Amino acid sequence: MPTYVGFLRAINLGARRKFPAGAVRASAEGAGFADVETYLNTGNVRVGTRMRSLPRVEAALEAAFEADRGFEVPTIVYGSAELTELAEYAATLDADFGATERHMVYLLRDPVAPEMGAELEALSNDRVRIVAGPRSMHALWPVAVAGDPDPLSSAAGRRLGLTTTRNVRVVTEVARRWG
């Protein structure tokens, strides 16, 4: 049975959007998903299903989560192989750009159009490097300073559509466990 990894967006950020890992597992299992596991309490879930379409898996998870919580829980789903490729790509970026204190990975529902990727990469400056991946964007800070602006949270970055963000360590660990 194929496995998929869902990255939930905007949960456990305030008093009204609580969705603990145990409730995420129970909700996915209640919707018929198998081999459900979560990692951390930040919205990372692995599920098994006979479904073969990422949009169908996303829709089924989102419907289950909304029914459980009473609010929308946008979910971006990656297949196991795609997740492994993403983690390998992120590691390549870290190696290519040298030591980085902070590497954020923006997980995207839709692939980045080449012209959009180039436009966002042009936001790079001496403090942060922006790099487009197939279905991800990466922001790498050689030196992380509290309060550093994130170019991808700007109006240009919001044009990417549905995204959720994880640091590279979480993406790497999730891929190691479930990729």
N, C-alpha and C positions, 0 to 999 in steps of 0.2 A: 504494500500500500504506500503510495507516495506521501512524503511528509513536506510540510510547508512551515515557514516561520512568519508569524504575524508580529508587526511592530505597531502597537497601539499609540495613538496620538492624544496628547493633552489629558492624561489621566493622573490622578494623585497629585494635582498641582494646587488644589484649594479644597475648601470644606465641602464644596458641592459636587466635585468630580472624582470622588473616591471610588477606586476599583482595585481592591487588594488582589494580590496574585492568586490566592486561593479561590476567590470569587471568579476571576478570569478563567481558571481551570474548570471550575464547576459549570460555568456558563457554556464553555466550549464543549465539554462532555455532554451537557444537556442538549446541545444542538446536534449531537451524533458524531462528533469528532472523536477519534481514537488516539491513544498514546500521547495524551496532552501533558505537556510540561511547561513550566514557566521558569524564567530566570530573572532574578531581582524583582523589585516591586515597581518597575518602571514601564511595564507593558511589553514584555517580550514573551511570546508564546509559540510553542511548537505543537502542531496538530498533524494527525494522520487522517487521510480521507481518500475516498475513491474518486473524488472530483479531480479533474485534470486542468481546469482553467483557473488562473490566478484571480480574474474578476469574480468568478463564482465563489471561490473560497473567501475572498474579501467580503462579498455581499452576505454570505451565510454567517460569517463571524460578526460582521457589523450588525446584522439583524438580531442575532442572539445577544450581543452585548447591549444593544439598545433596549431590548425587551427586559433584560436583567436589571439594568441600571436606570432606565427612564431618561437617558440622554444619549445623543449620538456619540459613538466611539469610532472615529475614522481609523481604519486599519490598513496598513500597507503590507502586502504579503510577497515573500520571496520564496522560490523553490530552493531546495537544498543546494543544488549545483550552483545556482546563481548567487546564493549567499556565500558559498566558498569562494567563488570568483571575486566577489566584492571584497572579502577579507584579504585575499591575495593582492588585489589591486591596491587596497589601502596600505598594505605592507610595502609594496613597491614604491608608492609615493613617499612613505616615510624614509625608505632607503635612498631614493633619488634626491630628496630635499634635505637630507641630513637630519640631525636631531631636532625634534619639535617638542615643545612643552605641551602643546594642545593641538589635537587633531579631531575635528568634529566631522561626522559623516551625516549628510542629509539624505535620507532614504526617500525615494520618490515613487509615486504611484506610476507615473508615466516616464518613458525615456526622455532624456534631454535632447532637444533638437540641436543639431550642430551649431547653428547660428546663435541660439540661446546660450549654449555652453561657452562659446567664444565671447559673447557679451559679458557673461558673468565672470569668466576668467580674467577679463580686462579690468575687473574691480580689484585685482591683486595689487598690493603695494609693498613697501618695505617692511611692514609689520605682519602681513598675512598673505598667504598664497592661496588662491582659489583654483580648483581643478575640477573639471567635469568628468564624470564617469558615465557608463552606459545608462544606469538608472540611479545615479547618485551624484551628489556634489560634495566636494571636500574643502574644508577650510583648515589650513595648517598655519599655526603660529609658532615661529622659532622660539620666541620668548612670550609667554602669556602674562599679561598684565591685567589685573582686575579692572573691569570697566572697558576693556578694549572693545571697540565696536565690531559687530559682526556684519560684514558686507552682505551676506546672504539673508539677513533679516530685513533688508531694505526693500523698497518697492520693487526693485529689479528682481530680487530673490523671490519675492512673493509671486511673481509671474510663473514660477515653476509648477504651480498647482499644489496638490496635496503632498505635504512632506512631513516627516517627523525626524528628529535629530537624536543621534546617539554618539557618545565619544568612541573613538576607535577601539579602545580596550573592550568595551561592551560588544561591539560588532565582531571583534576578533574572538572573544570568548563564546559568543553565541554560535558563530561559525564552527569553532572547535567542537563544541558540544553537539551541534545539530546539523552541521553542513555535510 
